[in-house]
Amino acid sequence: MGCTQSGELGIVFIFNLPRPFFFFPLHSVFYIEAVLGQKMCPKAMENYVASMVLSAVGDTLGYRNGRWEFLRSGAAIHKELAEMGGLSNLSIKGWNVSDDTVMHLATAEALVAAGKNPTLPDLYALIAKNYKECMNDMEGRAPGVACTENALKLDPGRPDGWRIPFSPQGGGCGAAMRSMCIGLRFWHPAELDTLVKVSIESGRMTHHHPTGYLGSLASALFTALAVNGVPPQAWGKRLLEVLPQAKAYVRDAGVFVEENMKQWHYFEEQWKKYLKQRGILDGVSPPTFPPKYGVEERDSIYTSLSYNGWGGSSGHDAPMIAYDALLGAGDSWAELSHRAFFHGGDSDSTATIAACWWGAMHGFQGVPPSLYSHLEYRDRLEQVAQDLYRLVSA
């Protein structure tokens, strides 16, 4: 059996049949379906490596050792970037990753450690253990309060010790920024149920609020869709289609159900509003942007999408801004960077997410090697990406 995949066209070719079959990932489907027992294969290993590595590159650039994450003016960031010679001439030597990459690595390494067929409670215990331990690597990385306080509450050695209570303040982006690799691990359409469960439960280990952990679901789901070659304009509609399944899972899990259901509406409402604004509620139409959508205009729009005035700092708008940047960037790494990494919001979080999706789609295409040659934790990132690929392609 042979199989290959074209990420650019979003087509899977399956051979050893009377003639090749072509499966187009249309807007309403978490595609691609395997038929007649045929085997599918994920993106090439390079794309898995690029997904993890470039996510950390985006984080490093958006963070800039804390300066750019907390600089509330995109124009000021772009001015400083230009004074440094621009993106193509930038070296990140001496720049550290933020808490985003540390926790993304913690998630990915737990997925690998769990092996091919883990039980979900065992996987959750490994994730919780890694989240708790990675708090020892947060000096100078600006971890969020919810992640810091709630990770320390985890007790992975105890049954259900990975659960924390519901939190009205748990709607931040800390779950969304670290879950993309879940979509690399559970990329296959048949694994959607597992992707939903793992993204939600890993998310509410620190962010037990729908706005927080549904951001984790969005980041993971969109990564899986990228691996499957689904056109980005279809991703938002697919998220809305998956939300009822996520809601049913949270209800059936029986943990703080009433509190979760009362707060469920905000995430879904905000995403419907955004997709309508971009003209992609149907999952087919090309996105529409304002005639003028430069640095200042994007800062204004990103702020309007936010919960509290800091674009990208919540679970709904971190993946939303990353998605907006991806939709507008096409296959241009530079354009993605300008839109997702360098703005007046929570720039390292939106950068971490967007760059991960972009790497899953395009590999290292157009990325200057200087941006990752001195990347902190590069070896770990490459190793865990290769290990994830081997797990899913075995």
C-alpha positions in Angstrom: 0.0 0.0 0.0 1.4 3.4 -0.9 0.1 6.8 0.1 1.1 10.4 -0.1 -0.4 13.7 0.6 -0.3 17.1 -0.9 -0.6 19.8 1.7 -0.9 22.6 -0.8 -3.9 21.1 -2.5 -5.3 19.3 0.5 -5.6 16.1 -1.5 -4.8 12.5 -0.5 -3.8 10.1 -3.2 -4.3 6.4 -2.5 -2.7 4.0 -4.7 -3.0 0.2 -5.4 -6.6 0.7 -6.3 -8.0 0.3 -9.8 -7.3 4.1 -10.2 -6.2 6.8 -7.7 -8.9 8.2 -5.4 -8.9 11.9 -4.6 -10.4 13.1 -1.4 -11.0 16.9 -1.2 -11.4 18.2 2.3 -14.6 20.1 1.9 -15.9 22.6 4.4 -18.2 20.4 6.4 -15.9 17.5 7.1 -13.1 16.7 9.5 -11.3 15.2 6.6 -9.7 13.1 5.2 -11.8 9.9 5.4 -10.1 6.6 4.8 -12.3 4.2 2.7 -12.1 0.6 1.9 -9.6 0.1 4.7 -6.9 2.1 2.9 -4.0 3.4 5.0 -3.4 7.2 5.2 -0.2 8.9 6.1 0.4 12.2 7.9 2.5 15.1 6.6 6.2 14.4 6.1 8.4 14.3 9.2 9.8 17.7 8.2 6.5 19.3 8.7 6.2 17.8 12.1 9.6 19.1 13.0 8.8 22.5 11.5 5.5 22.6 13.4 7.3 22.3 16.8 10.4 24.3 16.0 8.6 27.2 14.3 6.1 27.4 17.1 9.0 28.0 19.4 10.5 30.5 16.9 7.2 32.4 16.9 7.1 32.4 20.7 10.7 33.6 20.9 10.1 36.5 18.5 6.7 37.5 19.9 8.2 37.4 23.4 11.6 39.0 22.8 12.7 38.2 26.4 9.5 39.9 27.6 9.9 43.2 25.9 7.6 42.7 22.9 4.9 40.6 24.6 4.2 43.4 27.0 4.7 46.3 24.6 1.2 47.4 23.8 1.9 49.1 20.5 2.3 47.1 17.3 3.7 50.1 15.5 6.4 50.5 18.2 7.3 46.8 17.8 7.5 47.1 14.0 9.7 50.2 14.3 12.1 48.4 16.6 12.1 45.4 14.3 13.0 47.6 11.3 15.8 49.3 13.3 17.2 45.8 13.9 17.4 45.1 10.1 14.0 43.5 9.6 12.9 39.9 10.1 15.2 38.4 7.4 18.3 39.8 9.1 17.3 39.0 12.7 19.2 36.7 14.9 17.6 35.3 18.1 20.8 34.4 19.8 20.4 35.1 23.5 16.6 35.2 23.2 14.7 32.7 25.3 11.4 31.0 24.7 8.6 31.9 27.0 6.3 29.8 29.2 4.3 29.0 26.1 7.0 26.7 24.6 8.0 25.2 27.9 4.4 24.1 28.4 4.0 23.0 24.8 7.1 20.8 25.2 5.6 19.5 28.4 2.5 18.4 26.5 4.3 16.9 23.6 6.8 15.0 25.7 3.9 13.5 27.7 2.2 12.4 24.5 5.4 10.6 23.5 6.0 9.1 26.9 2.5 7.7 26.9 3.3 5.6 23.8 1.1 4.2 21.1 -2.1 3.1 22.9 -2.3 4.8 26.3 -5.3 4.8 28.5 -6.5 8.4 28.9 -6.1 8.5 32.7 -2.5 7.4 32.3 -1.9 10.0 29.6 -3.5 12.7 31.8 -1.3 11.8 34.7 1.8 12.1 32.5 0.6 15.5 31.2 -0.1 16.7 34.8 3.3 15.5 36.0 5.0 17.4 33.2 3.0 20.6 33.8 3.8 20.5 37.5 7.5 19.9 36.9 7.9 22.5 34.1 7.1 25.2 36.6 10.7 24.8 37.7 11.7 26.2 34.3 9.8 29.5 34.4 12.4 32.0 35.5 12.4 34.9 33.1 9.6 33.3 31.0 6.6 35.3 32.3 4.2 32.4 33.2 0.6 33.3 33.6 -1.0 33.3 37.1 -3.5 30.5 36.2 -0.8 28.2 34.9 1.5 28.8 37.8 -1.0 28.5 40.6 -3.1 25.6 39.2 -0.2 23.5 38.0 1.1 23.4 41.5 -2.3 22.0 42.7 -2.0 19.0 40.4 -1.3 15.7 42.1 -0.6 13.2 39.2 0.1 10.3 41.6 -3.4 10.3 42.9 -6.5 9.0 40.9 -8.0 12.0 39.2 -5.3 14.1 40.7 -5.1 15.9 37.4 -8.4 17.6 37.9 -8.9 21.1 39.5 -12.1 22.9 40.4 -14.0 25.2 38.0 -12.6 28.7 38.0 -14.5 31.8 36.9 -11.1 33.3 36.1 -9.9 30.4 34.0 -10.6 31.9 30.6 -7.0 32.9 29.7 -4.9 31.6 26.8 -2.6 29.3 28.8 -4.4 26.2 27.6 -4.6 27.2 24.0 -0.9 28.1 23.7 0.3 24.6 24.6 -2.1 22.2 22.9 -1.2 22.3 19.2 0.9 19.1 19.5 -2.3 17.2 20.5 -3.4 17.7 16.9 0.0 16.3 15.7 -0.6 13.2 17.8 -4.3 12.6 17.1 -4.4 13.9 13.6 -6.5 11.1 12.1 -10.2 11.7 11.5 -11.0 8.5 13.4 -9.2 10.0 16.5 -11.4 13.1 16.7 -13.1 11.9 19.8 -9.7 11.4 21.5 -8.5 14.8 20.3 -11.6 16.5 21.9 -11.1 14.7 25.2 -7.4 15.2 25.5 -7.4 18.9 24.5 -10.2 19.6 27.0 -8.8 17.7 29.9 -5.2 18.9 29.4 -6.6 22.4 29.1 -8.7 22.4 32.2 -5.8 21.1 34.3 -5.0 24.8 34.6 -7.9 26.6 32.9 -11.1 25.0 34.0 -13.4 27.4 32.2 -14.9 26.9 28.7 -13.3 30.0 27.3 -9.9 28.6 28.4 -10.1 24.9 27.5 -12.1 25.4 24.3 -9.1 27.5 23.2 -7.1 24.3 23.8 -9.5 22.4 21.6 -9.3 25.0 18.8 -5.5 25.0 18.7 -5.3 21.2 18.6 -8.1 20.8 16.1 -6.7 23.3 13.7 -3.3 21.6 13.9 -5.0 18.3 12.9 -6.8 20.0 10.1 -3.5 21.5 8.9 -1.9 18.0 8.9 -4.8 16.7 6.9 -4.5 19.4 4.3 -7.8 21.0 5.0 -8.0 24.6 3.5 -7.8 27.1 6.4 -11.0 28.9 5.4 -12.8 25.7 6.4 -11.3 25.4 9.9 -13.6 27.9 11.7 -16.7 26.2 10.5 -15.3 22.9 11.5 -14.7 24.2 15.0 -18.3 25.2 15.3 -19.4 21.7 14.1 -17.2 20.1 16.8 -18.4 22.2 19.7 -21.6 20.2 20.3 -19.4 17.1 20.6 -17.2 18.9 23.1 -20.2 20.1 25.1 -21.6 16.6 25.3 -18.3 15.3 26.5 -18.1 18.0 29.3 -21.6 17.2 30.3 -21.0 13.4 30.3 -17.8 13.8 32.2 -19.8 15.0 35.1 -17.3 17.5 36.6 -18.7 20.9 37.5 -21.2 20.6 34.8 -23.6 23.4 35.8 -20.7 25.9 36.1 -19.3 24.9 32.7 -22.7 25.0 31.0 -23.5 28.5 32.3 -20.3 29.9 30.8 -20.3 27.9 27.5 -21.9 30.5 25.3 -19.2 33.1 25.2 -16.6 31.1 23.2 -19.1 29.9 20.6 -20.7 33.4 20.2 -17.3 35.1 19.7 -16.2 32.6 17.1 -19.5 32.8 15.2 -19.2 36.6 15.2 -15.6 36.5 13.9 -16.3 34.0 11.1 -19.3 36.1 10.0 -17.0 39.2 10.0 -14.5 37.4 7.8 -17.3 36.0 5.5 -16.3 32.3 6.2 -19.2 30.9 8.2 -19.8 28.6 5.2 -16.3 27.2 5.3 -15.9 27.7 1.6 -15.7 31.4 0.8 -12.4 33.1 0.8 -11.9 35.4 3.8 -12.5 39.1 3.4 -10.4 41.7 5.2 -10.8 45.5 5.6 -9.4 47.4 2.6 -6.8 48.9 4.9 -5.4 46.3 7.4 -2.0 47.5 8.4 -0.3 47.4 11.8 -2.5 49.9 13.6 -5.7 48.5 12.1 -4.8 45.0 13.2 -4.1 46.3 16.7 -7.5 47.8 16.8 -9.2 44.7 15.5 -7.3 42.4 17.8 -8.3 44.5 20.7 -12.0 44.4 19.6 -11.8 40.6 19.6 -10.5 40.4 23.1 -12.3 39.9 26.4 -10.4 42.5 28.4 -8.6 44.8 25.9 -5.4 42.7 25.4 -5.8 40.9 22.2 -4.8 37.2 22.3 -4.8 36.9 26.1 -7.9 34.7 26.3 -8.8 31.2 25.2 -11.1 32.4 22.4 -9.0 35.1 20.9 -5.5 33.6 21.0 -6.3 31.0 18.4 -8.7 33.5 16.7 -5.9 36.1 16.1 -3.5 33.3 15.1 -6.1 32.1 12.6 -6.7 35.6 11.3 -3.0 35.9 10.7 -2.8 32.6 8.9 -5.8 33.4 6.7 -4.1 36.6 5.6 -0.6 35.3 5.2 -1.1 32.7 2.5 2.2 30.9 2.1 4.3 33.8 3.3 6.2 33.3 6.5 7.1 37.0 6.6 3.5 38.0 6.4 2.5 35.5 9.0 5.1 37.0 11.3 4.0 40.6 10.8 0.4 39.7 11.5 0.7 37.1 14.3 4.1 37.8 16.1 4.4 41.6 16.1 1.3 43.3 17.5 0.2 45.1 20.7 -1.5 42.1 22.2 -0.4 38.9 23.8 2.0 38.4 20.9 4.0 35.4 21.9 0.9 33.3 22.5 -0.7 34.1 19.1 2.8 33.6 17.5 3.3 30.2 19.2 0.0 29.0 17.9 0.1 30.4 14.3 3.6 29.3 13.6 2.8 25.8 14.7 0.0 25.6 12.2 2.1 27.2 9.5 4.9 24.7 10.0 2.4 21.8 9.8 1.3 23.2 6.4 4.5 24.5 4.8 7.5 23.1 6.7 10.4 25.4 6.8 9.6 27.0 3.5 10.8 30.6 3.3 12.0 30.7 6.9 15.5 32.1 7.3 17.7 29.6 9.1 19.1 32.3 11.3 15.7 32.4 13.1 16.1 28.9 14.4 19.9 28.2 14.4 20.2 29.5 17.9 16.7 28.6 19.1 16.6 27.6 22.8 15.5 23.9 23.2 15.9 23.3 19.5 17.2 19.7 20.1 14.3 18.8 22.4 11.8 20.3 19.9 13.2 18.4 17.0 13.4 15.2 19.0 9.8 15.3 20.3 8.5 16.1 16.8 10.3 13.1 15.3 9.0 10.9 18.1 5.5 12.1 17.6 5.8 11.4 13.8 7.1 7.9 14.5 4.2 7.3 16.8 1.5 8.3 14.3 3.1 6.8 11.3 4.0 3.4 12.8 
